[in-house]
Amino acid sequence: MTAIRRGGADDLDAVAAIQEASPGAARWRAADYLEQDFRVAIERNRIVGFLVARTLAADEREILNLAVAPDFRRRGVARALLASAFKGFRGGVFLEVRESNGVAQEFYKSLGFKELSKRPGYYDSPPETAIVMKFHSC
Ligand SMILES: CC(C)(COP(=O)(O)OP(=O)(O)OC[C@H]1O[C@@H](n2cnc3c(N)ncnc32)[C@H](O)[C@@H]1OP(=O)(O)O)[C@@H](O)C(=O)NCCC(=O)NCCS
């Protein structure tokens, strides 16, 4: 059973390790997540995933980062993180994902996200097109 709670300063080392083990995830300073809607997933007292989101407008939110520890993938952890972050929210949820990150695109599509547009050159290190995806919750 996955428990979701707000992330805090004590969680940052574990979150940075999951980020490091997840090439598809965005590479930001974990400490910056404390200023956003930052949630962690816990299984057996271990942090196994995290989600970072922010509010763009009353009816618009954005997923900034999401990753699950490799040995806990495909068990519904990311789905539980999104359900927690957007429970009761009405409006559009946006995100960018690398064009080569087929797994994340499949994950988001499984939840009803649709491809909205492409942003060539959005990423660097390595340079790559971003796929912009959107889910409308009503
Ligand atoms: C993308 C990611 C967060 C998914 O996390 P997860 O906890 O494994 O996902 P879930 O178990 O909640 O999967 C829910 C559904 O998504 C889809 N899905 C997830 N992983 C998939 C895969 N490898 N291949 C195809 N579909 C997949 C499936 O429909 C799955 O439902 P099912 O297992 O009942 O078939 C995880 O693979 C990850 O951390 N990847 C590296 C970081 C990353 O790319 N982040 C995205 C940044 S935008």
The ligand as an ORCA input file, in Angstrom:
! r2SCAN-3c Opt
* xyz 0 1
  C       7.019      7.282    -15.760
  C       7.077      6.734    -14.328
  C       7.001      7.890    -13.320
  C       5.850      5.791    -14.103
  O       5.859      5.382    -12.746
  P       5.190      4.004    -12.251
  O       4.993      4.086    -10.783
  O       5.997      2.854    -12.765
  O       3.789      4.028    -13.021
  P       2.455      3.234    -12.582
  O       2.833      1.918    -11.998
  O       1.607      4.139    -11.747
  O       1.783      3.004    -14.010
  C       0.446      3.356    -14.323
  C       0.196      2.981    -15.774
  O       1.084      3.702    -16.656
  C       1.428      2.865    -17.782
  N       2.850      2.524    -17.714
  C       3.704      2.715    -16.677
  N       4.938      2.263    -16.993
  C       4.855      1.778    -18.257
  C       5.786      1.153    -19.126
  N       7.065      0.922    -18.745
  N       5.364      0.777    -20.358
  C       4.091      0.982    -20.748
  N       3.142      1.559    -19.957
  C       3.533      1.952    -18.722
  C       0.599      1.584    -17.624
  O      -0.654      1.790    -18.265
  C       0.427      1.520    -16.106
  O      -0.689      0.768    -15.691
  P      -0.542     -0.850    -15.531
  O       0.756     -1.110    -14.801
  O      -1.764     -1.223    -14.738
  O      -0.525     -1.403    -16.930
  C       8.358      5.871    -14.090
  O       8.550      4.982    -15.182
  C       9.633      6.713    -13.944
  O      10.001      7.111    -12.839
  N      10.326      6.954    -15.061
  C      11.602      7.739    -15.031
  C      11.329      9.204    -14.744
  C      10.485      9.863    -15.817
  O      10.577      9.552    -17.001
  N       9.627     10.797    -15.368
  C       8.738     11.537    -16.244
  C       9.130     12.981    -16.248
  S       8.005     13.890    -17.294
*
